[in-house]
Amino acid sequence: MIRNFLLSICSLLLFVGSTIAQQRTCGANEVLARQLLEDPDMQQRMKDIERHTEDFIQSGGAHDRVQVTIPVVVHVVYYNSTQNISDAQILSQIDVLNADFRRLNADAANTPSVWQSIAADCEINFCMAAQDPSGNATTGIERRQTTVNGFSTNDNVKFYSSGGLNAWDRNKYLNLWVCNLSGGLLGYAQFPGGGASTDGVVCDYAYFGTVGVATPPFHLGRTATHEVGHWLNCYHIWGDDGTSCNGSDGVSDTPNQADENYGCPSFPTISCSNGPNGDMFMNYMDYTDDACMNVFTNGQKSRMQSLFNAGGARAALLTSNGCDQPGGGGSCGTPGSLSATNITQTSATLGWGAVSGATSYNLQYKLSVAGSWTTVSVGGTSYNLSGLTAGSTYNYQVQAVCGATTGSYSSASSFTTQSGGGGSCSDAYEPNNSRNAAKVIPTDVAFQAQIATASDNDWYRFSNTSSKRRIKIDMTTLPDDYDVRLYRNNSYLAVSQNAGTLDEQIIYNTNTVSSSYYAYVYGYNGANSNTQCYTLKVSLSSTNWRLDGSTEGEVEEVDVPLVFENAGFGMYPNPATGEVTVEIPVEADSDVTLTVMDPSGKAAIQLHSAINKGNNRLNFDVSDLPNGVYFVQLRNGSLAHTRKLVVNK
């Protein structure tokens, strides 16, 4: 099996009346189980996708992340007029998807503070298709009245021959079917790896969008958010393990959880000894009511983003022209090169690139925590906003107007006004925007510098010595989401890329002395502040740095970079049935100990090996171990990385 949750089936729960489901029900796992039986090759395709996902994450793939805009076609299959939902209801659902996958949802502030730092802007946008697969203009909505009054998870709604509508090319569109689902089912999705003719998401008409016949408590569009999450390779947060606490959703930053949650639980809700914070029941991949869902995590984002990386299962969507108006008269492009300048406590100047044929532009802006946009019509390619709130983050997007037609809104961008206290800082090391322009900095001395614009970044050069070789980089007082990398000459060594304004730290215990080490500081996705500085300090030590940043005690000298937010080594397959391979990249010959431990900490397998500079592989066999969760620890002197391994035979 690919995962111990791949063949589990979502429970279908009792409901009251003919259509109103009292608890969330999802058919994604039921569909997956059927497809795996019907298509013997699908399991291998999903294994390949999972391997690609793990490689993306282990290689620091967050730096290959992209903003994605996915064209959407909505197939409305209705038996009666009530099921034939309005365009307004459909468009309200697209608005919800754009808000939820960009962390622009009005209820984002409801995420408990303990998880705010890992709450993710998944950088995925959605637009209604503007042209169909034949290149003809479309609204992105097609409708068919059917003689079928209730569909199930058998995918009949996806074929015209069985009363539904055929899928459009999945390499160009996300297919959303809206129909009457029987049995109280809210929706289901097909995971990456399934067949092309059935690829997409199905939602019941009563649980789609936020207006029209959308029915509480599933009337805020989160059914589609949940199912599109599956379509983007995210699994149920509890791991579909039947309350055993052994399941996994394949994500490192979601807590272990016994089972699904319903309704609106109180925080914290404890299971699987996951206190003090408990279950992340507000995650979109749980089963709570729409009003209680509000977050994807950085780990879930990485799974989604891996699909669009080179070789990813949905990478073809990056070149889709489905959002573009058909060629010829009436086409209207999408503004790009969005910028925010001259930012003060109460104002900012917003700019964007010109679109050929545009006669004006619609600018939308709002506080990041607000639910609705303010729209202004602008004749040029810039606009001065005033009356803003100090120290607040705003989102904005722009649409071109070409006479009687309009283009798609741009991907949303953001800026933060200056805080009420004003404040400024100076940067003595500018200009240093490239490796060749890197400024030499002293070690063991903290200093302040600034990422002043979206295109700004800072390069610093420093040396270690034969008596103090070991390197630690600390970056603190971050005004925005900044990351730091370590290089030696042109060789990339390590990265720290925590989310938001969390401190960054790199520990690199090396034996190599060089005068050409570089620290590279940059803002993720253009993050910057023209009023506040960050603090950087490069420290050297004669003995190895420990994970807590101390140097107490002598430890074996090794040359293994610690890459925060990575597990430090690759491991596959996971879950495993027999032989497991561990991939270990190191920069010098050294000795390692690999230990497989059960949850009590007892060693089940232990290997000692001498490894060489470069990429290494170690293999071990788990076929004699009972099914369950284990922890694989790779230790080199005092430095250790640990990853969870599921044995499921």
Secondary structure, DSSP 8 states (H G I E B T S, - for coil): ---TTTT--------SSSS--SS--B-HHHHHHHHHHH-TTHHHHHHHHHHHHHHHHHTTGGGG---EEEEEEEEEEESSTTTS--HHHHHHHHHHHHHHHTT--TTGGGS-GGGGGGB----EEEEE-SB-TTS-B--SEEEEE-S-S-B-TTSGGG-GGGTS-----TTT-EEEEEE-BSTT--EEE--TTS-GGG-SEEEEGGGSSSSTT--TTS-SSHHHHHHHHHHTT---TT-SSTT-S----S-SSS---SS---S---S----TT-TTT---TTBTTS---GGG--B-BHHHHHHHHHTTSTT-TTGGGGG--TTS--SSTT--------EEES--SS-EEEE----TT-SEEEEEEEETT-SS-EEEEESSSEEEE-S--TT-EEEEEEEEEETTEE------EEEE---TT------TT-S--SGGG-EE--SS--EEE---STT-EEEEEE---SS--EEEEEEES-SS-EEEEEEETTEEEEEE--STT--EEEEE------S-EEEEEEEGGG---SS--EEEEEEEESS---TTS---S-------B--TTS-SSEEESSSBSSEEEEEEEESS-EEEEEEEE-TTS-EEEEEEEEE-SEEEEEEEE-TTS-SEEEEEEEEETTEEEEEEEEE--
